[in-house]
Amino acid sequence: MKKNNLHPRSVHQGRYNLAALTDDLPELAAHVFKNKHDIVTIDFSDPKAVFFLNKALLVHHYKIKFWEIPSGYLCPPVPGRADYLHNIADLLAPRIGDKVPTGPKVKGLDIGTGASAIYPILGNRLFEWSFVATETDEVALKSAQRNIKENQEVVHNVTVVQQMNPAKVFEGIINFDDQFDFTMSNPPFHASPNEAVQATQRKIRNLGTKKSGKATRNFGGRAHELWTEGGEVKFIQSMILESRSYVNNCKWFTTLVSKKSNLPIFEKVLAQVSVKKQRIIEMGQGQKQSRILCWGWK
């Protein structure tokens, strides 16, 4: 499967080298086949195949030795997640002479890290950044903590903590004297379970599969990972309003925005809290289009 519109620094340009990936992760081999066009590929509608592909990418490109996700939890697409981090690096670069910042002194806050802890893992392996990662779900929290603990390359630079109040994003996490270079978030996109199911059915049709009946998700995902009351509009609005209390603690607040039509809503909220800087960074991977909303006061 070809990937386009990825960041220029991405190692995931072009087609996946499935031969090299299966060499590094033999479990992937059971899911590799030739399609009717005689192209070696995997079934991107199969959750197990998608999981082993992304695990193989982590092993092959980022030298991750351990990575597991509980059944049913979200499996993040590694190329797109890496792109978010590459764009964060570009966002921070002007502060140091337009050079990509590296090293553990660069500190990020990952909101809702999920069972995979993918952003801290990739951010540390790409740029050696340090992270605080938050999670509300106890099963996902324990999984994320294990994924960090079992990888000696990242364990000393990543802390996974539980957000005890699901209604809050930064409160209870950011202390008075904490300093972060950036925050990041991949919020639940949908406003209801039905909306999430409809989106899954559209994805299955786009993949060209013949599956019918109960919709499945090729990347998995528990309810709280896929939808929240009010959808991403309410979640991001609340995040922006809450960030106003932490203007001195962070240089850039950022979040993914799935629906471009929601941007004018967020821009109005940013105006209400009198941000001093804001930016929208477009991202694209295959058929998936998204963008990063960035704002701050420092």
N, C-alpha and C positions, 0 to 999 in steps of 0.2 A: 504494500500500500504506500503510495507516494505521499509525502508530507510537504506542503508548500507554505510559503509566508512565514516560515520560522525565522527566528533571530539570526543574523549573520554569523554570530559566534556559536550557534548550536551545532553539536556533534551529530544531530539527528536529521541532517539534510539527506534528501534522496530516499531510496527504498531501504527498508530494513535489510541488513546482512544476516539473514536467518541462519546461514551456515555457521558464521562466527558466533552468533548468539546461542545456538544449540551446543556448540563446543563448550561454551562457558556455563551453560545451564542445560544439561541433557534432558531434564523434565519437559522442556519445550518441544522436543523432537516429536512427541506423540501427537502434537497439535499442528504440525507442519504438513502441508500437502500441495499438490499442483492443482490449480483450478482449471476450468474449461479452456482458458486462454494459455495454458501451459506455463503459468506464472506460479512460482513457489510462494506460498502465503499461509495465513492462518484464517480461521473462521472468526471474524471480528464481532460476531454476535454471540460467541461462546464465552461466558465469564471466565472459565478456567483457562482457555487459550489466551485471553486478554491478560489475565493475571500473570501467567508464566512469561508472556512476552515482555511485560513491563518489569518483572523481576529480572529477566535476562538482560534488559537494558541497564538496570542498576548494577548488575554484576559485571557486565562487559565494559561499560563506559565509566563507571564511578567506583568500581572495586568494593561494592557493598557485599559483605559476606553473609548477612542474615537479613531477611525481610519477609514477614508474614502478615496476613490480614485475616481476622476472624471471618467466618462464612457470612456472607450477606452484607459485609461492610464495603464501603466505597474503595474501588481500585483506581487510583489516579493515573491518567495517561502521562507518562514521564516526559515526553517531548514538550507538551504544553505547559507542564509545571516548571520545567527548566526555563522556558521562555519568560515566564513571569519574573523569575529571578534575574535573568539577563537584563530585562527591562528595568528592574529595580537598580541593578548595578549602573546602568546608564543614567538613571535618575540621580544617583549619588555622585557620579563622576565629576560634575562641574566643581564640586567642593575641593577636589584635589587635583586641579589642573587637567580636567577631562581624562583622567586615568581611571580605569576600573578599580574600585577599592577592594583590597583583599586583607585577610588577616582577622583574628578574633576580636580586635578592637571595634570592628564593625558589628553592631548588634541589632538583630531583628526580633520583632514580636510577631509570632504566627498565631492568628486567632482561629481556633477550631482546627487544630492540626490533623484530626482524624486518626483512625487506627494505623494509618501508614506512616505518619510523621514525615511525609514526603518533602515538604518545603525545607525543614531544618536539615534533613539528610542531604538534599541536593545543594542547598545554600552553603553548607559546610564543605562538601566535596568540590564544588565549583570554585568557591572563593575563600574558603576557610573562615567564613563568618561564624559568629556565635549567635545563639537563639534562646529565647524563652518561648515555649509553645504551650498553648492552652487548649483544654478540652473539657466539655461538660459531661459527656457520656463515659461511665466508668469502665465499660468493656473496651471502648476505643482508647481511653486513657492508659489502661494497662498494656494494651497492644503497642501503643506509641512508645511508652516507656521501655518496653522490651526491645523494640526495633532500634532504639537509641543505645540501650545498654549493651546489646550484643555486637555492636560495631565500634570497636576501639578507636577507629579513625574519627568518630564524631562524638563519642560519649562525654568527653571532657569539655565540650563547647556547646552542648545542648541540654536544656532543662525543660522537662515536660511537667506542667502543673495543672491542677484541676480548677476550673472556674466554678465556684460553688453556687453562683447566682446566674442561672441561664438567661435572665433578663438583662444582664449587664455584659459589656464587652471588655472594658478596660478597668472598671472599678473592681477592687480586690486583687488586681494583678499588678498594675503599675503603682509603685511606691513613690513617695514624695520626691526622693532624690534619684530615681531611676532615669537613665538616659538611653534612648533608643534612636538609631539612625532611621529606622522605618518600621512600620507595621504592615502586615499583609493579611488578606482574608479571601477565602473562596466561599461566599455565603450560600445558604440554600436558595436555589433559584425560584422554586415554585411556591405558590400560595396555598395549595391543597394537594391531598393524595391523588385526586382525580387528574389534576393538571400534570402531576409527575408521570402518571401512567400514560396519558396522552402523548407526552413528550417522548416517552420510551417507545411507544408504538410508531411514532414518526421516525425515530432513529432506526428502528428495525426495518421499516420500509425503505429508508435511504440506503441501508446496507444491502438491500436486495435479497433478503432472506425470505424463506417461505414459511417461517414459523407462524403458528397461529395459536389461538387460545390465550391463556393468561400471559400478559406481557412479561418479558424478562429484561433485565438490565445487563448489558455486556460489561459495564464497569461497576455493577453492584450498587449498593447504597442503602443504608437504613433510612427510616422515615425522616429523622432529624437532620440527616445529611442532604436530603433532597428537597424538603419543603418546610416552611415555617409560616405561621399565621401572618398574613400580609405580604408574604413572599420577600424577594430581595428588596423591594421598595421600602417596606417597613424596617427591615433589618439594617439596611445601609443608612436610612434616615436616622435611625437611633444611634448608629455608630458615629455618624458625623456630629450629631448633637452632643454625644458623650465625649467625643474627642476634644471639645472646647474646654473641658476641665483639665486637659493634659497638654496645653500648648507649649509648656516649657520642658516637656519630657520627651518629645519626639520631633525629628526634623521633617519626616514625611509620613503621613497616614495614607494607606492605599488599600484598595479592594478591587476584586474583579467585579465587573458588571456584565451580566449575560445579555440583557435586553437593552439595545441602543435607545429604544423609545423611552426608557426610564431616566436617561441622562438629564433632560431638562428639569426633572423633579429634583434630582440631587444638586444641580447647579443652583437652584433657588434656595435650598437649605444651606449650601456653602455660603451664599451671599448673606443669609440671615446671621450666620456665626462669624462673618467678617474675616474670612481667611485671607491671608496675605499672598498666597500662591496656590495655584491649582493647575492640573494638567490631565489630559485624557490621552492615553497611549493605546493605539489600536493593536490588536493581536489577531492572528489567524492561523489555523491549523486544519488543512483539508477543508471540509464543509463547515467546521465549527468556527464561528467568529465571536470574539469577545473583546473587551477592552478593560484597561486598568484606570480607575479613577484615583487621582492623587491630590492631596491637599495638605496645607500646613501653615504655620505662622512664623517659624524660626528661619 
